[in-house]
Amino acid sequence: MTIRFSLPRLRGVMRICALGPLVGMAWPVAVPAQERCAFLCVPDVKIEPTVTIEHLFGAARIQEIDELGDAVATTTEERESVFELILAVGIPTEIPRVGFTVETIFVPFGETDIQPFTGATAAEAGRASLRDNGIEVELELNLSILEPEQTAGWIESHFDIVDKISPGETPGAGSVYTHKLNFELDTAFLPFSRLPEDNWLHHFEVEGSLDFVATGLPKAGDVVGGERYLDDASAWSFSLVGVIPLAPLAPLVSWRGARLVGVASSVTGAHVRAPWTRSGALGVPA
């Protein structure tokens, strides 16, 4: 079997993946001060070093098969720890407890046997493996469950509905990158919430994220890369995340729908001064 790779197409995908955060970072510059919120509010930007444990529950049994389709050996998916760097753009909205997030996920230390751009194998390159430093994109709808002001600024939690754009994993994948429906339950602890609001550490978070990928994974009976799945691939993973704010570093006030609050949130993200605060409306001094 011959595997062909389209270099221009893969390069185009990588460029698209990189554009989302760049557009988000440029957006605040283009928004006039008097029009900070028109359903979507000014975004913020965060970097999130992450360790993800994959195949958390329901590890699948997998058969290695030969060219004739006969089973050679049977193994079980093992739990794997993966380090990721995530650039996240949080976009708050005027709807209370609702926001959006765009994430670009970079895996710097992954490994693979095949170079995706050239089709060359690790053996041909004289290596045991090749570094698989791939990029993925997630488009999230964030629904707040618990806000920091409900826990004296210490804890917040949200449920995310995610369009995960990552390499295709099923036999019938029609493109190199495919869309996958993903659900996330994220809970964050703010260890420096007692620092002043203008201190960037005030908004640092340690977050735990439980993920379930509902579509786009191999099912029982699928044959992928010389392996036959005897069970559905594990859809569960857990991530431990450090959320480090990049911009703005010293937010003035947090905007949530029609309310002004004084604590940070990773759900709605951006921290801006609402246009009417200059006039002292809503009891806020001018």
TORLUM-35403 format. One record per residue (C-alpha): residue number from 1; x, y, z. Coordinates in Angstrom, 2 decimals. Example, Ala and Ser with C-alpha at 12.3 -4.5 7.8 and 13.67 -1.06 7.14 Angstrom:
2
R   pos      east     north        up
R     1     12.30     -4.50      7.80
R     2     13.67     -1.06      7.14
//
This chain:
286
R   pos      east     north        up
R     1      0.00      0.00      0.00
R     2      1.34      3.44     -0.92
R     3      0.68      6.40      1.40
R     4      0.69      9.79     -0.32
R     5      0.91     13.13      1.45
R     6      0.01     16.52     -0.01
R     7      2.64     18.96      1.22
R     8      0.76     22.16      0.15
R     9     -2.43     20.95      1.82
R    10     -0.69     20.12      5.12
R    11      1.15     23.41      5.10
R    12     -2.15     25.21      4.51
R    13     -3.68     23.49      7.52
R    14     -0.75     24.48      9.73
R    15     -1.10     28.11      8.63
R    16     -4.80     28.13      9.38
R    17     -4.13     26.66     12.83
R    18     -1.75     29.50     13.60
R    19     -4.07     32.28     12.38
R    20     -6.76     31.95     15.07
R    21     -4.71     33.16     18.05
R    22     -2.99     35.84     15.95
R    23     -6.35     37.30     14.91
R    24     -7.50     37.18     18.52
R    25     -4.40     39.00     19.73
R    26     -4.84     41.74     17.14
R    27     -8.56     42.21     17.78
R    28     -8.33     44.43     20.89
R    29     -6.26     46.94     18.96
R    30     -8.96     47.38     16.33
R    31    -11.93     47.79     18.71
R    32    -12.81     51.41     19.62
R    33    -12.94     52.10     23.36
R    34    -16.60     53.13     23.21
R    35    -17.58     49.85     21.49
R    36    -15.87     47.29     23.70
R    37    -18.87     44.95     23.71
R    38    -21.18     44.29     20.78
R    39    -22.24     40.78     21.84
R    40    -18.56     39.74     21.69
R    41    -16.23     41.61     24.07
R    42    -12.49     42.26     24.02
R    43    -10.54     38.96     24.13
R    44     -7.70     38.04     26.44
R    45     -4.74     35.78     25.71
R    46     -3.27     33.05     27.91
R    47     -0.55     30.42     27.61
R    48     -1.31     27.08     29.24
R    49      1.41     24.47     29.88
R    50     -0.52     21.19     30.11
R    51      0.06     17.56     31.01
R    52     -2.64     15.27     29.61
R    53     -3.24     11.66     30.63
R    54     -4.79      9.84     27.67
R    55     -6.82      6.59     27.68
R    56     -7.97      7.42     31.21
R    57    -10.95      5.03     31.22
R    58    -12.13      2.20     28.96
R    59     -8.79      1.27     27.40
R    60     -9.38     -0.65     24.15
R    61     -7.94     -4.04     23.22
R    62     -6.00     -3.87     19.95
R    63     -4.83     -6.66     17.64
R    64     -1.70     -6.31     15.56
R    65     -2.38     -7.92     12.19
R    66     -0.17     -9.04      9.32
R    67     -0.60     -8.38      5.58
R    68     -3.12    -11.24      5.34
R    69     -5.24     -9.78      8.14
R    70     -4.32    -12.48     10.64
R    71     -3.81    -11.52     14.27
R    72     -0.19    -11.46     15.41
R    73     -0.56    -10.13     18.96
R    74     -3.14     -8.49     21.20
R    75     -2.41     -5.53     23.47
R    76     -4.39     -3.01     25.51
R    77     -4.16      0.76     25.20
R    78     -1.87      2.08     27.91
R    79     -2.31      5.34     29.74
R    80      0.02      7.92     28.24
R    81      1.18     11.29     29.55
R    82      1.53     14.01     26.91
R    83      2.98     17.49     27.43
R    84      1.24     20.27     25.50
R    85      1.59     24.03     25.13
R    86     -1.71     25.80     24.54
R    87     -2.22     29.38     23.33
R    88     -5.78     30.32     24.30
R    89     -7.83     33.35     23.25
R    90    -10.84     33.86     25.54
R    91    -13.74     35.84     24.08
R    92    -16.38     36.99     26.61
R    93    -19.92     37.85     25.55
R    94    -22.73     40.06     26.82
R    95    -24.64     36.90     27.81
R    96    -24.08     36.05     31.49
R    97    -22.09     32.83     32.06
R    98    -21.44     32.34     28.31
R    99    -18.16     32.82     26.45
R   100    -16.02     31.43     23.64
R   101    -12.42     30.24     23.51
R   102    -10.09     29.53     20.59
R   103     -7.12     27.32     21.40
R   104     -4.04     26.34     19.42
R   105     -2.46     23.22     20.93
R   106      1.22     22.42     20.28
R   107      2.71     19.04     21.23
R   108      6.50     19.59     21.30
R   109      7.66     16.12     22.37
R   110      5.40     13.66     20.52
R   111      6.79     10.70     18.55
R   112      5.82      9.07     15.26
R   113      7.16      6.48     12.84
R   114      6.27      8.40      9.65
R   115      7.15     11.95      8.60
R   116      3.75     13.43      7.58
R   117      5.16     15.87      4.99
R   118      7.48     13.51      3.11
R   119      6.11     10.06      3.97
R   120      9.61      8.93      5.01
R   121      9.80      6.46      7.88
R   122     11.96      6.74     10.98
R   123     13.95      3.70      9.82
R   124     14.71      5.39      6.50
R   125     15.95      8.44      8.39
R   126     18.16      6.25     10.57
R   127     16.20      7.03     13.73
R   128     14.26      5.03     16.28
R   129     11.40      7.56     15.97
R   130     10.63     11.02     14.62
R   131      9.52     13.99     16.71
R   132      5.76     14.47     16.19
R   133      5.41     18.14     17.13
R   134      1.89     18.51     15.75
R   135     -0.67     21.30     16.10
R   136     -4.38     21.04     16.88
R   137     -7.16     23.65     17.17
R   138    -10.17     23.77     19.47
R   139    -13.19     26.07     19.15
R   140    -15.08     26.13     22.44
R   141    -18.45     27.29     23.76
R   142    -17.91     27.90     27.50
R   143    -20.84     27.64     29.94
R   144    -20.05     28.77     33.48
R   145    -21.20     26.52     36.34
R   146    -19.42     28.09     39.32
R   147    -18.00     31.60     39.27
R   148    -15.16     32.90     41.47
R   149    -17.37     35.41     43.30
R   150    -19.43     32.45     44.53
R   151    -16.33     30.96     46.23
R   152    -14.69     34.13     47.58
R   153    -12.47     34.23     44.48
R   154    -10.85     30.81     44.96
R   155    -12.59     28.41     42.54
R   156    -14.45     28.51     39.24
R   157    -15.85     25.76     37.02
R   158    -17.29     25.57     33.52
R   159    -18.60     23.06     30.99
R   160    -17.32     23.32     27.41
R   161    -18.76     22.10     24.12
R   162    -15.80     21.82     21.76
R   163    -15.13     21.46     18.04
R   164    -11.77     19.69     18.12
R   165     -9.81     19.90     14.86
R   166     -7.05     17.29     14.92
R   167     -5.51     14.55     12.73
R   168     -8.02     12.01     11.44
R   169     -8.02      8.71     13.36
R   170    -10.69      6.58     11.65
R   171    -10.44      4.44      8.48
R   172    -13.05      6.56      6.73
R   173    -11.51      9.96      7.52
R   174    -11.95     12.11      4.42
R   175     -9.27     14.66      5.27
R   176     -5.93     14.87      7.04
R   177     -7.52     16.90      9.86
R   178    -11.06     16.09     11.02
R   179    -13.67     17.69     13.29
R   180    -14.44     15.87     16.53
R   181    -17.14     16.69     19.07
R   182    -15.56     17.01     22.50
R   183    -17.02     17.73     25.94
R   184    -14.94     19.18     28.79
R   185    -15.57     19.78     32.48
R   186    -12.99     22.24     33.78
R   187    -12.45     23.32     37.39
R   188     -9.84     25.94     38.26
R   189     -8.21     26.99     41.54
R   190     -6.93     30.58     41.83
R   191     -4.08     30.33     44.40
R   192     -3.18     34.05     44.26
R   193     -6.69     35.48     44.34
R   194     -5.85     37.57     47.41
R   195     -3.25     39.59     45.50
R   196     -4.34     42.98     44.09
R   197     -6.34     42.93     40.84
R   198     -3.56     44.76     38.98
R   199     -1.05     41.99     39.79
R   200     -0.97     39.48     36.92
R   201     -0.46     36.61     39.37
R   202     -3.94     37.34     40.73
R   203     -5.32     35.73     37.58
R   204     -3.03     32.68     37.50
R   205     -4.98     29.42     37.66
R   206     -4.31     25.73     38.26
R   207     -6.97     23.84     36.32
R   208     -8.13     20.25     36.05
R   209     -9.96     19.24     32.87
R   210    -11.89     16.01     32.29
R   211    -12.42     15.42     28.54
R   212    -14.69     13.10     26.57
R   213    -14.27     12.87     22.77
R   214    -17.70     11.83     21.45
R   215    -16.90     11.44     17.72
R   216    -14.00     10.78     15.35
R   217    -12.29      7.92     17.22
R   218    -11.85      4.30     16.04
R   219    -14.69      1.88     16.80
R   220    -14.60     -1.85     17.49
R   221    -13.70     -3.66     14.25
R   222    -11.87     -0.69     12.66
R   223     -8.42     -1.38     11.19
R   224     -6.03      1.56     11.44
R   225     -2.33      1.38     10.56
R   226     -2.10     -2.40     10.76
R   227     -4.05     -2.61     14.02
R   228     -7.59     -3.91     14.55
R   229     -9.61     -2.41     17.39
R   230    -11.49     -5.06     19.37
R   231    -13.20     -2.33     21.45
R   232    -14.05      1.32     20.89
R   233    -11.01      3.53     21.43
R   234    -10.89      5.22     24.84
R   235    -12.57      8.63     24.68
R   236    -11.53      9.83     28.15
R   237     -8.58     11.96     29.20
R   238     -7.61     14.24     32.08
R   239     -5.43     17.34     31.90
R   240     -3.61     19.33     34.57
R   241     -3.21     22.90     33.32
R   242     -1.31     25.98     34.44
R   243     -3.16     29.07     33.10
R   244     -0.78     32.04     32.69
R   245     -2.26     35.37     31.51
R   246     -0.37     37.09     28.68
R   247     -2.66     39.98     27.74
R   248     -3.98     42.00     29.39
R   249     -1.54     41.53     32.29
R   250     -3.33     44.06     34.54
R   251     -7.03     43.98     33.65
R   252     -9.15     46.85     34.98
R   253    -12.46     45.13     35.58
R   254    -14.16     41.95     34.44
R   255    -17.16     42.18     32.14
R   256    -19.91     39.54     32.38
R   257    -23.06     40.30     30.48
R   258    -24.83     43.19     32.20
R   259    -22.79     42.92     35.43
R   260    -19.45     44.20     36.64
R   261    -17.44     41.98     38.96
R   262    -13.98     42.24     40.44
R   263    -12.65     38.73     40.04
R   264    -11.09     36.85     37.16
R   265    -12.65     34.03     35.20
R   266    -11.18     31.71     32.60
R   267    -14.66     31.26     31.09
R   268    -15.33     34.78     29.85
R   269    -11.66     35.57     29.86
R   270    -11.23     39.24     28.95
R   271    -11.09     41.96     31.56
R   272    -12.13     45.38     30.25
R   273    -13.63     48.61     31.56
R   274    -17.18     48.84     30.22
R   275    -17.72     52.02     28.15
R   276    -20.19     53.58     30.59
R   277    -18.01     53.29     33.69
R   278    -16.52     56.68     32.85
R   279    -19.85     58.30     33.65
R   280    -20.27     56.51     36.97
R   281    -23.24     54.38     35.84
R   282    -24.23     51.24     37.76
R   283    -22.81     52.78     40.91
R   284    -19.24     52.58     39.65
R   285    -17.24     55.78     40.36
R   286    -16.17     57.67     37.26
//
